[in-house]
Amino acid sequence: MTAAHQYGLQLHRAGRHQHAVEVLEKVIEARVRVLGPTDRATLRSRMRFGDALAALAVAHTKGRAHREWTAVREAAVREWGEEDELAQMAAKALGAGTREP
């Protein structure tokens, strides 16, 4: 996990959800820069995922996170696979406290 990921997780835990999503978006942009300009569809797709995470953070603060988390997590796994770094980061940041046994 990069320093930016860790910072984003700290922001999320501190309740600064919007700023955490902004950090996540910067991580995504940097990753796409490394992958190259031909991968803009991935950037747009992942930005939509960032929007979903922002909506999930709001749901989490209102106690409705489990259902929303499940939908976001399933979409991430479907699109990028279980091993994807972004999906793993989202799981660590948002999933730990919202999964039901």
Z-matrix of the N, CA and C atoms (Angstrom, degrees):
N
C 1 1.451
C 2 1.533 1 108.46
N 3 1.302 2 115.65 1 131.81
C 4 1.463 3 120.01 2 -178.72
C 5 1.523 4 111.06 3 -77.51
N 6 1.333 5 115.17 4 168.34
C 7 1.460 6 120.02 5 176.96
C 8 1.523 7 110.73 6 -60.86
N 9 1.345 8 116.93 7 -37.67
C 10 1.465 9 120.04 8 178.17
C 11 1.522 10 111.26 9 -63.52
N 12 1.332 11 116.66 10 -40.36
C 13 1.466 12 119.65 11 176.78
C 14 1.524 13 110.47 12 -60.92
N 15 1.324 14 115.83 13 -47.00
C 16 1.461 15 119.82 14 -178.73
C 17 1.530 16 111.05 15 -61.47
N 18 1.323 17 115.94 16 -40.94
C 19 1.467 18 120.33 17 178.53
C 20 1.525 19 110.15 18 -63.07
N 21 1.329 20 116.53 19 -43.46
C 22 1.464 21 120.45 20 177.79
C 23 1.524 22 111.82 21 -60.22
N 24 1.322 23 117.17 22 -41.25
C 25 1.467 24 120.96 23 177.91
C 26 1.527 25 111.11 24 -64.24
N 27 1.343 26 116.67 25 -41.45
C 28 1.456 27 120.12 26 178.84
C 29 1.528 28 110.61 27 -62.64
N 30 1.330 29 116.76 28 -42.24
C 31 1.461 30 120.17 29 178.32
C 32 1.521 31 110.88 30 -61.55
N 33 1.333 32 115.84 31 -43.44
C 34 1.461 33 119.62 32 -179.75
C 35 1.520 34 110.32 33 -61.21
N 36 1.323 35 116.29 34 -46.68
C 37 1.471 36 119.91 35 -178.85
C 38 1.520 37 111.88 36 -63.94
N 39 1.337 38 116.42 37 -28.64
C 40 1.465 39 120.86 38 179.33
C 41 1.524 40 112.07 39 -82.99
N 42 1.339 41 116.96 40 -0.55
C 43 1.458 42 120.35 41 178.26
C 44 1.515 43 114.20 42 87.91
N 45 1.310 44 118.17 43 6.85
C 46 1.468 45 121.49 44 -179.90
C 47 1.526 46 108.53 45 -94.60
N 48 1.333 47 115.73 46 66.00
C 49 1.455 48 121.95 47 -170.31
C 50 1.526 49 113.24 48 -63.27
N 51 1.329 50 118.00 49 -43.98
C 52 1.461 51 120.08 50 -177.77
C 53 1.530 52 110.67 51 -62.43
N 54 1.313 53 116.44 52 -42.86
C 55 1.466 54 119.50 53 179.03
C 56 1.525 55 110.27 54 -65.69
N 57 1.321 56 117.33 55 -37.27
C 58 1.471 57 120.80 56 177.26
C 59 1.519 58 110.72 57 -60.89
N 60 1.337 59 117.24 58 -41.63
C 61 1.461 60 120.67 59 178.70
C 62 1.529 61 110.09 60 -66.01
N 63 1.328 62 117.76 61 -37.91
C 64 1.464 63 120.53 62 177.56
C 65 1.527 64 110.79 63 -61.97
N 66 1.332 65 116.71 64 -41.21
C 67 1.467 66 120.25 65 176.84
C 68 1.520 67 109.25 66 -62.73
N 69 1.320 68 116.80 67 -44.89
C 70 1.459 69 121.16 68 178.64
C 71 1.527 70 110.77 69 -57.89
N 72 1.322 71 117.58 70 -42.92
C 73 1.464 72 120.59 71 179.59
C 74 1.519 73 111.35 72 -63.52
N 75 1.338 74 117.88 73 -37.03
C 76 1.464 75 120.57 74 177.20
C 77 1.526 76 110.95 75 -65.72
N 78 1.330 77 116.70 76 -38.34
C 79 1.461 78 120.57 77 176.48
C 80 1.532 79 109.64 78 -62.22
N 81 1.329 80 116.42 79 -43.21
C 82 1.464 81 120.90 80 179.21
C 83 1.526 82 110.33 81 -62.06
N 84 1.337 83 116.79 82 -47.00
C 85 1.470 84 120.44 83 -179.79
C 86 1.524 85 110.82 84 -59.11
N 87 1.322 86 117.36 85 -43.33
C 88 1.463 87 120.97 86 -179.67
C 89 1.530 88 110.02 87 -64.01
N 90 1.304 89 115.90 88 -40.49
C 91 1.461 90 120.04 89 -179.96
C 92 1.518 91 110.71 90 -63.80
N 93 1.325 92 117.14 91 -40.67
C 94 1.460 93 120.56 92 179.48
C 95 1.526 94 110.60 93 -68.87
N 96 1.337 95 117.61 94 -35.86
C 97 1.472 96 119.69 95 176.26
C 98 1.524 97 110.30 96 -58.94
N 99 1.318 98 116.67 97 -39.20
C 100 1.457 99 120.77 98 178.97
C 101 1.531 100 110.00 99 -68.29
N 102 1.330 101 117.00 100 -39.68
C 103 1.464 102 120.67 101 -178.82
C 104 1.526 103 112.20 102 -70.99
N 105 1.330 104 117.32 103 -26.45
C 106 1.454 105 120.38 104 177.00
C 107 1.513 106 113.36 105 111.63
N 108 1.341 107 116.10 106 162.35
C 109 1.464 108 121.64 107 -174.14
C 110 1.522 109 114.28 108 -69.17
N 111 1.320 110 118.31 109 -14.54
C 112 1.460 111 119.50 110 -179.57
C 113 1.519 112 112.08 111 -77.28
N 114 1.312 113 117.18 112 -4.77
C 115 1.455 114 120.10 113 -175.31
C 116 1.524 115 112.06 114 -106.03
N 117 1.323 116 118.27 115 33.92
C 118 1.459 117 122.15 116 -178.52
C 119 1.530 118 112.36 117 -65.79
N 120 1.313 119 118.14 118 -30.36
C 121 1.466 120 119.60 119 177.91
C 122 1.519 121 109.97 120 -61.67
N 123 1.314 122 116.82 121 -37.83
C 124 1.463 123 120.54 122 177.35
C 125 1.524 124 109.89 123 -63.86
N 126 1.329 125 116.93 124 -42.36
C 127 1.467 126 119.92 125 178.82
C 128 1.523 127 110.53 126 -59.60
N 129 1.325 128 117.22 127 -48.71
C 130 1.472 129 120.06 128 -179.55
C 131 1.527 130 110.44 129 -61.40
N 132 1.314 131 116.58 130 -42.97
C 133 1.457 132 120.52 131 179.93
C 134 1.522 133 110.87 132 -61.94
N 135 1.300 134 116.42 133 -43.72
C 136 1.462 135 119.84 134 -178.23
C 137 1.520 136 112.11 135 -73.17
N 138 1.316 137 117.38 136 -28.01
C 139 1.458 138 118.82 137 174.33
C 140 1.523 139 109.57 138 -66.13
N 141 1.328 140 116.77 139 -39.20
C 142 1.470 141 119.15 140 175.41
C 143 1.526 142 109.49 141 -62.13
N 144 1.322 143 117.36 142 -37.17
C 145 1.455 144 121.05 143 176.76
C 146 1.527 145 109.80 144 -63.30
N 147 1.343 146 117.25 145 -38.66
C 148 1.464 147 120.96 146 175.85
C 149 1.516 148 111.04 147 -61.09
N 150 1.333 149 116.67 148 -40.27
C 151 1.465 150 120.52 149 176.44
C 152 1.525 151 110.51 150 -62.33
N 153 1.328 152 115.77 151 -39.98
C 154 1.466 153 119.75 152 178.30
C 155 1.527 154 110.40 153 -63.70
N 156 1.330 155 116.67 154 -39.19
C 157 1.466 156 119.72 155 177.73
C 158 1.529 157 110.91 156 -64.56
N 159 1.330 158 116.70 157 -38.35
C 160 1.465 159 119.66 158 177.98
C 161 1.525 160 110.17 159 -63.09
N 162 1.328 161 116.73 160 -43.91
C 163 1.466 162 120.32 161 178.19
C 164 1.521 163 110.60 162 -63.40
N 165 1.313 164 115.97 163 -38.08
C 166 1.457 165 120.48 164 178.62
C 167 1.529 166 111.29 165 -64.82
N 168 1.319 167 117.04 166 -39.37
C 169 1.468 168 120.28 167 178.50
C 170 1.522 169 110.39 168 -60.90
N 171 1.333 170 116.52 169 -39.82
C 172 1.471 171 120.15 170 177.46
C 173 1.520 172 109.83 171 -64.80
N 174 1.325 173 117.30 172 -45.45
C 175 1.465 174 121.30 173 178.75
C 176 1.528 175 110.34 174 -60.20
N 177 1.323 176 115.76 175 -39.03
C 178 1.458 177 121.00 176 -179.19
C 179 1.529 178 110.22 177 -60.84
N 180 1.321 179 116.79 178 -41.29
C 181 1.462 180 119.54 179 -179.21
C 182 1.520 181 111.30 180 -71.00
N 183 1.321 182 117.72 181 -18.48
C 184 1.458 183 121.03 182 -180.00
C 185 1.532 184 111.82 183 -102.72
N 186 1.341 185 117.13 184 7.98
C 187 1.450 186 121.08 185 175.03
C 188 1.523 187 115.27 186 77.74
N 189 1.330 188 118.78 187 17.14
C 190 1.468 189 121.38 188 -179.34
C 191 1.521 190 111.24 189 -113.20
N 192 1.309 191 117.68 190 22.31
C 193 1.461 192 119.56 191 -165.91
C 194 1.520 193 115.00 192 -73.76
N 195 1.318 194 119.36 193 -29.05
C 196 1.467 195 118.24 194 -171.11
C 197 1.523 196 112.26 195 -60.17
N 198 1.333 197 117.49 196 -48.91
C 199 1.468 198 120.08 197 -178.77
C 200 1.530 199 110.89 198 -62.85
N 201 1.347 200 116.71 199 -45.66
C 202 1.456 201 120.56 200 -179.98
C 203 1.524 202 111.09 201 -65.04
N 204 1.341 203 116.07 202 -41.78
C 205 1.470 204 119.53 203 179.27
C 206 1.521 205 110.31 204 -59.24
N 207 1.312 206 117.18 205 -44.68
C 208 1.459 207 120.40 206 -178.92
C 209 1.525 208 110.56 207 -58.10
N 210 1.317 209 117.77 208 -44.55
C 211 1.467 210 121.35 209 -179.30
C 212 1.531 211 111.13 210 -64.63
N 213 1.336 212 117.09 211 -44.05
C 214 1.468 213 120.00 212 -179.50
C 215 1.521 214 110.27 213 -66.08
N 216 1.310 215 116.81 214 -44.35
C 217 1.473 216 120.90 215 -178.91
C 218 1.531 217 110.44 216 -61.97
N 219 1.332 218 117.44 217 -45.61
C 220 1.466 219 120.48 218 179.10
C 221 1.522 220 111.15 219 -60.72
N 222 1.333 221 117.20 220 -40.60
C 223 1.467 222 120.67 221 178.55
C 224 1.524 223 110.75 222 -64.28
N 225 1.328 224 117.07 223 -41.14
C 226 1.462 225 120.49 224 -179.87
C 227 1.520 226 110.77 225 -64.47
N 228 1.314 227 116.77 226 -44.45
C 229 1.463 228 120.57 227 -179.67
C 230 1.527 229 110.26 228 -65.11
N 231 1.337 230 116.15 229 -41.60
C 232 1.468 231 120.43 230 178.68
C 233 1.529 232 111.51 231 -60.14
N 234 1.345 233 115.33 232 -44.37
C 235 1.460 234 118.63 233 -174.21
C 236 1.516 235 113.50 234 -80.61
N 237 1.336 236 117.78 235 -40.81
C 238 1.456 237 119.83 236 -171.56
C 239 1.521 238 114.03 237 -118.63
N 240 1.308 239 118.96 238 -6.82
C 241 1.452 240 120.64 239 179.27
C 242 1.519 241 113.12 240 88.59
N 243 1.293 242 116.08 241 154.07
C 244 1.462 243 123.02 242 -175.95
C 245 1.526 244 112.54 243 -59.20
N 246 1.332 245 117.31 244 -31.84
C 247 1.453 246 120.22 245 -174.50
C 248 1.523 247 113.47 246 -87.35
N 249 1.314 248 117.97 247 -1.85
C 250 1.453 249 119.91 248 -177.27
C 251 1.523 250 111.15 249 -61.25
N 252 1.320 251 116.62 250 136.41
C 253 1.465 252 122.43 251 -176.94
C 254 1.526 253 111.98 252 -60.77
N 255 1.321 254 117.25 253 -40.93
C 256 1.463 255 120.32 254 -179.13
C 257 1.526 256 110.85 255 -67.17
N 258 1.329 257 117.00 256 -43.41
C 259 1.460 258 120.19 257 178.31
C 260 1.527 259 110.67 258 -62.06
N 261 1.334 260 116.27 259 -39.66
C 262 1.467 261 119.77 260 178.14
C 263 1.522 262 110.98 261 -64.40
N 264 1.342 263 116.29 262 -42.61
C 265 1.457 264 119.69 263 179.78
C 266 1.525 265 110.26 264 -62.90
N 267 1.327 266 116.42 265 -43.00
C 268 1.461 267 119.69 266 178.99
C 269 1.522 268 110.55 267 -62.87
N 270 1.321 269 116.63 268 -40.08
C 271 1.468 270 120.02 269 179.04
C 272 1.528 271 110.74 270 -61.80
N 273 1.316 272 115.76 271 -43.51
C 274 1.467 273 119.52 272 179.92
C 275 1.526 274 111.31 273 -67.75
N 276 1.333 275 115.92 274 -39.89
C 277 1.463 276 119.46 275 -175.19
C 278 1.517 277 112.35 276 -74.15
N 279 1.320 278 116.99 277 -39.65
C 280 1.454 279 120.03 278 -170.10
C 281 1.520 280 114.33 279 -117.19
N 282 1.304 281 118.06 280 -24.55
C 283 1.455 282 120.62 281 -171.67
C 284 1.506 283 115.76 282 -82.82
N 285 1.305 284 117.56 283 -28.40
C 286 1.457 285 120.19 284 -172.82
C 287 1.516 286 113.08 285 -57.43
N 288 1.323 287 117.57 286 -42.18
C 289 1.455 288 119.89 287 -176.19
C 290 1.511 289 114.50 288 -93.51
N 291 1.335 290 117.99 289 0.44
C 292 1.460 291 118.96 290 -173.40
C 293 1.518 292 113.71 291 -116.60
N 294 1.304 293 118.06 292 -9.37
C 295 1.460 294 119.72 293 -179.35
C 296 1.517 295 109.89 294 -77.29
N 297 1.313 296 114.72 295 137.05
C 298 1.462 297 119.48 296 176.59
C 299 1.516 298 108.43 297 -95.71
N 300 1.331 299 118.93 298 146.95
C 301 1.478 300 121.02 299 -178.95
C 302 1.511 301 112.10 300 -66.95
